[in-house]
């Protein structure tokens, strides 16, 4: 925690005294009693004081904890709402289900929480607060580790743990033996003429600082990824390809220091996509595997290579990784309009549940004599429910079926208002026909306006392409955070003092040995046993005199009284 320097406190205290000397020459006003009044501060001093106050407030541990809480709170929408960077497909579905609310959420950055200005502001303030708090604290800790242990208190009997006995060992030998014993126990020890001071447990504060410094490095690693990395998503149907150019992405977010011309020059073609599901038991319908079979090139002049992209096996090339993040079905329609034109349309439909019942539309603005639109559902494993309505009962394409409605009229594409490719505005259109089609079946439209054939279906996969240069830094820093946390939780700070007091009224050579102990962090207990063990080890090296009374009961009573 940041500490306000003493001179600042002194200045503030002096400013409260009406008779405090002024540090500048200016007219002095007096009241009716002749007492000198306090003069006003200059603007420069006031601004400097406010800036100093703001810095000390920002770099306090309390502020850091508040900012950490705000950062966690700000991240909640990112885990509740779909995000463009990780799942643009769900963002599109959200727009379809909530056409009024979705634009408002998008305007305030709800679909890109971790790239929004307000999240970045909290993130930056937290970084500054932690840096201003932890770095000075680290310097103080280094000085404390290099400093000598605190000298023995004047009265050891006032410590929570204390005992004493008389030995026949001379005082200088008591100091030497105590010093050697404490050093053998890995205590930092310092010997004076008649006493030994020792302490252990600085690793607790070291672990605490390692944790917070590693957290700083994590924030730096995230910032590096944010500025020098990029993330994009693309939907690719079977037998089609993708080239890593900015225009080919469905969604692309570049880091502040990344140019569109610096993207890795790789390309790939999705040859086929396979998915397997549980067929029996309580987990029937659960996914077993997803496998995208591709051919790819790291650059246009390279030889084609074959590879499989699975959930835990991304494709890595040019510093970027290609992850498989989603899949679905793309019905294939062959539409013949009233003029005889033929349109072959393979259109991705969006899945809406665990059985992959998918919804989508097909728009044909060039159809004649009127524009055509098809809206419908794709059912991978279709059955009729008790009411006779077709539903899908399994995600695999065991019995594919489409339920469609065909509309004719104005699609509204030339109105200047953007439209989603997954919705159809039928306000200026009329329904021509609706039906269910299995693969190979054809719907003939009335009034000679053509026909619609359900040819079959392809599958599509969504890929996330990202470059994350700070990932390794973050991984190593998180490992250090865990190690630092374990140290801070398990190590205890404790101190021991041994004093040798020669007794003139005792027989020659006798010395009173006083032992005191203090623990600063003993919430889990255990220092009682450690103190008793240290006393026993000292008594073996410095045995009590033969006529020394047993003071173990007295020592126990001292401990109980201090507790």
N, C-alpha and C positions, 0 to 999 in steps of 0.2 A: 504494500500500500504506500502511496506517495505520502511524504511527510512535509508539512509546511515549515520552511526554515525558521529558526529562532528569530532572525533579524526581522522577518516579516511580522511575527507576533509582537516584537518590541516596538516596531513602528506603529502597529495598530493600537497597542496599549498607550503609547505616548500621545497619539492623536486624540485620545479621549480626555486628556488633561488640559484644562483651560489655560494653565500657566506653563505649558510645555514650550520650550524655546522653538522659535520658527527657524527653518533652514533657508529662508530667503528674505530679502528685504522688501517689505511692503507695508503700507499704512496699517497701523494697529488700532482697532476700535476698542474702547473701554465702556463698560456699563456704568450705572450710577454709583456703584460701589468701588469703582476704580480697578476692577478685575479685567485683565486682558482677555479678549475674546479670541476664539479659534478662527484663524483665517481660512478662506476657501482653498481647495486644492486646484492646481492647474489642470487644464484639460488633458495634457500629455500624461500627467501622473495618474489621473483617473482611468484613462484608457489602459495604461500599463497595468494598473491594479486589477481592472476587470479581466484583462487577458491572462494575468497570472492566476487569478481565481478560477477562470474557465479551465486553464490547463491543469491545475491541481484537482479540480472536480472531475475532469474527464479521465485523469490517470489514477483515480482512486479505485480500489478493489471493489467497492460498492457499485460504482458506475460500470465497471467491467462485468460484474454479475448481472446487472440490469440489462446491459446491452446483449449479453449472452442469452438471457431469457427472451428478449425481444427478437433476436435472431432465430431462436427456436420457434417462437410464436409466428414469425413471418414465414417460416418454412412450412407451416401447417397447410396453407392453401396449395403448396406445391405437391403435397402428398395426397390431398383430397381431390383436386381438380386435375384433369389430364393436361399434360404439358407438350408443347410443340416439339421440344428437343427429344423427348423420349418416346412419345406415342401420338404422332399427329393424327392417326386413324381415329383414336378416341376423341380427339378434339373435333374432328369433322362430325362424328356421331353426336357430340354434345351440341353442335350447331344445329343439327337436324332435330334433336329432341327439344332444344330450348332456343328457338330462333330469336326471341326477344332478349333473353338474359345473356346469351353468349357474347354479343357485341359489347355489352357493358363490362363483362368480366375481362374481355380482351383489352378494352380501353385502359383498364387500371393494371394491366400486366398479370392477370390471373392465370393465363395460359403460358406464361413465361416468367414465373415467379423469380427464379434464380438469376435471371438476366434483367430484372426490372430495376429502375433507378432507386426506388425506395428500399429494396433489399440490398443494393450495392451501398447505399448510404449507411445502413446499420452495420453492414460488413466492414466498411472502411473505419467507422468510428470505433468498432470493437477492436480492430487491429491496432489503431493508434492508442487506445486505452490500455490494451495488454502490453504493448511495447513500452509505453511510458511508465507502466507499473512494474513490469517484470525485469526490465534491463537494469534500472537502478538497484532493485532488490538483489539481483544477481551479483552486482559489484559489491554490495554490502556483505553478501554471503561469502564471497571469495576472501574479503578482508577478514571476516570472522573465522574462517577456516585457517588462515595463516597466523591469526593472533594467538597469543598464549592463553591457556585456560584461565578463567577467573581465579584470583587468589582466594585462599581459604577465608571464610567469614570470621569475624572476631570471636563469635560465640557459636560454636558448632552445635551446642546442645539445643539451640532453637530450631534446628532443621527438622523436617518431618521424620527423617531417619537418622538415628544417632546411637552410638554406643562407645564405651571406653573400657580400658583395662590397664593394668600396670605390668610392665615387662622388665626383665633384667638386661635387656639389650640397650646399649647407649643410644642417645638421641640421633646422632649422625648415622648410625647403622639402621635405625628405624626408618629414617628418611630414604636411605639408599634401598633398603629391602622393599619398602612400599612402592617406590618409583619403579623398580624392576618388575614387581608383580603386576602393577597396573599396566605397564607397557606390554607385558606378556599377554595381557587380556585385550590388547589392541585398543587401549585408551590413549588419547592424546594427553600426555602427562608433562607437568612442569614442576621441578623441585626447587624449593626455596631452602633457607637455612634450617628451618624447623618444621616445614610442612610440604605436602605434595598436593597439587591440584590436578585433577584428571577429568576428562569429559569424553563422551562418545554419543553418536547419533546425529552428526551433521548430515549424514546421508538422507535423513528425513526431509530436511529442507532442500537438499540437492534433488531428491526425487520430485518434490513439489515444483521446483523451478524447471527441471527437465520437462515435466508435464506441460507447464505453461509455455515454455520456450518452444516445445514441439508443436503446441497448438498454434503458435505464431507461424512456424514453418509450414504447417498445414494450410493456413490462410494464404501464405505466400505461394505455395504450390497450386492452390485453387486459382489464385490471381494469374499465375503463369499460364495455366490451361485456358483461362478465360481470355487472355490477351493474345496468346500464340497458338491456340487451338481452334478447331471448328467442329460443328456437329450438323449433320444433315440427314434427311430421311428421303427414301424413294420407294415407290411401289412398283414392282416389276412382275409382269405376268409371264407364265411359261412361254419359252421360245422367243422371248424378247430380251433386249440387253440394256445396259447402262454404261455411259461414259462419264468419268468424273469431271464434269464441267458444271459451272454454277447454274446454267439454264436447265440442266437435266434433273435437278433436285425438285422434289415436291416442297420441301422445307429446308432452308439452309441458314444457319447462324454462324457467321464468321467472327473470330476474335478481332479485337480492335486493331491489332497489328498484323492481321492476315489479309492478303490481297486475293481477289478472285482468280488471279492468274497464277497463284502459287499452289493450287490444289494438285495433289499427286495425279499423274497422267494415266491412271489405270482404267480398265474397262472389264466388264464381265457380261456373260449371257446366262440367264436362268434356263437351263435345259429342261429340268423337271423338279417337282417338289413332292416329297413324300411325307405323310404323317400317319402315325399309328396310334390306336386308342385301345383302352381296356374294353374287352368284350363282355366280361362276366363279373359278377360280384358287386359289392357295395360301391366300388369305384368305377363302375361301367360308364364309359364315355370319357374318362380322364385320359389326358394325352400321355403317351409313352415316349414318343420321339418326333422331332421335326428335322427334316433333312433337305437342304437346298443343294441340288447338284448343278455345278456351274463350270463353265470354261472361262478363263480370264487371262489378261495380259497386264504386266506391270507398266508397260508403255506400248505405244502403237507399233514399234518395230520388234517387240519381243515375240518369242514363240508362244503359241497358245498352251495353256496349262489347264489341267482338270483338278477340281477340288470340291469338297463338300463343306458347306457352312451349316453348323448346327448351333443349338442354343449356347453351348459352352465351348464352341470351337469357331471363333471368328476368323475371317481372312485378314491377314496382316500384310500390308504393302505400302511402301513409301512413307512410313511413319504413321499411317492411318490404319484403323481396324474397321472391318465390315461385319456388323452384328446382325443376326437374324432376330427380328423383334415381333413379327406377326405374320399371319397368313389368312387366306380366305379363298372364295370361289369367284370365278368370272364367267358367267353364262355367255354362250356364243349364239347370237341371233343372226339369221340371214333374212333381211327385210327387202321385199320387192314393192315399190310404190306404184301408184296408178299409171305412171308413164313407162313402166318397165325397168326403171333403174334398180340395181341390186346393191344393197349395203351389207357388208359383212362387219358385224360389231361384236367384239369381245370386250365386255364391260365389267370391271370389278364391282362386286356387290359387297356391302359392309355387313359383317356378322353382327347379330344382335343378342346372342345368347350362347350357352354352352353347347347347344346342339347345332350351332352354326347356321341357324335360319337367317338368311341374309336378305337385305333390302337394297334396291338400286333402281336407277332409271337409265333409259337410252334416249338420246335426243338426236333427231334427224332433221336439221334445219333445211337441207337441200332436197327433201322429198317433195314430189309433185302429185297431185295439184295443190296439196296442202302440206304444211310441215307436220311431221309425226313425232309422237313421244310415247315411250313405253315405260310404265312403272310396274313394279312387281316384286315378288319374293322368290328366292331360290331355296328349295328345301332339299338338303343332301340325302336324307333318309325319310321320305314322305310316307305318312299313314294318315288315315282319317280319324279324328277324335270322335267321341260319342255323338256330337252334334253334326258330324259329316264334314267339318272343316279340316282341310289338310294341314298337318303340322309336321315338323321334323323331330324325330326321336333319337337321332344319333348323329355325331358330327362327321362320320365318314360317308362318302357318296354311295350308299348301298342301293338307294332307290331315288335317284335325282328327279326333281320335278320343279317346274316354274309355274307360279300363279301370276298372270299378267293382266294389265288393262292397257288398251291401245287408244291413244287420244289423237285427234287431228285439230289443227288450228294454229294460232300464233304462239310460238314458244316464248316470245318476249326477249329473245337474245339480243335484239338490236335496240332495246329501250335505253341502254346506257347504264342500267342498274346491274351490278355484278350478281351472278347466280351461282349457287352451289351445283357441282356436277352430280350431286347425290340427291337432289330434290327436283321436282317438276312442278312448275306453276301452271295449273290447269284452269285458271280463272278465265282465259280466253280460248279455251279448247273444249271440244265435245268428245264424249266417250264413244268410240266406234264399236269396241267389242272387248270382252274379258273372258278368260278361260284358263284351264290348266293344260300344260303341255309337258309331255315326256320327251326325252331326246329323240329327234327324228320326226316329231309331229309338227303339223302346220296349221295355223289359224288363217282362214281366208277372211279378209276385211270386206264389209258391205260396200255397195255402190261402186264396185270396181276400183277400190282404192289400194289394192295390192294384197299382200299376204305376209305373215310372220312365221318363220320356221325356227324352232328351237333345235339347233344343230347338236349341241352338247355343252361342254364346259371345260375351261382350263382352271388351273389354280394360280394364285398370285402370292407373292411374299413381300413383306415390308422389311427393308434393310436400313439400319442406322450406320452411317459412315462418320467416324469421328477421329480426330487427332487430339490426344490429351498429353501434352509434353510434361505436365506437372504430376502425372499419376505416380511415377516412381518416388518422387519427393514426398508425396502425401502418404504413400504406403510405408516408407521408412519412418516418417514422423509419427504415424499412428503407432507403430511398434515401440518407438521411444516413449510415447505417451503412456502406453500400457506399463512399460517397465518403470517409468517415473511414478505412476500411480501406485504400483505395488510397493515401491520403496517408501513412499510417503505414508502408506497405510501400515506397514509392518515394522519399520524402524522406529525406535523410541529415543528421545533425548534424555540423557541422565548424566549426573555429575557426582564425583566422589572427592572427598577431601580427607587427608590423613595429617594429623598434627602430632608431633612428638614434644611433650612438655617435661623437661627434666624436673625432678622433685628434690629440692635441697633437704627437706626433712625426712626423705626416704633413705633407705640404705644406699650406699654408693653404687652408681651405675644403673639405678632404676629409672624408668621413664614411663610416664602416663601416655598411652596411645589413644587418641580421640579420632573416631571415624564418623563422618557425616555423609549423608547422601541426599540427593534431590533429583526428582524426575519432573520434567516439564510436560511430558505427554505420556500418561500411563492409563489411558481410558480402558485398555484391555487387561490391565493388571499384570502382575508378574514381577514388579520391582521388589516386592517384599522378599521373594525367593532369591533374586539376584543380590540384594544387599546382604542377606544372611550368608549366601555363598561366598561373597567377597570378604566378609568379616571372618568366616571360618578359614579362608585361605590366608588372611593376614595373621590370624592367631597361630596357624601352623608355622608360618615364617617367623613370627614374633610371639612365642608362647608366653602366656601369663605367668607371673611370678608364682612360686609354689604356695605362698600364703595368701594369694589373691582370692577374695571371695567370688563366688559365682554370681555374675551380674546379668545372666541371661533373662531372669524374670524381670529385673529392673529395666532391661532394654525393651522387653516386650511391652511393659507398662508405659515406657516412654513413647513407643510407637502408637499404642492405643490412645494415649492422651493427645498426641499431636494430630492423629486422624480425627 
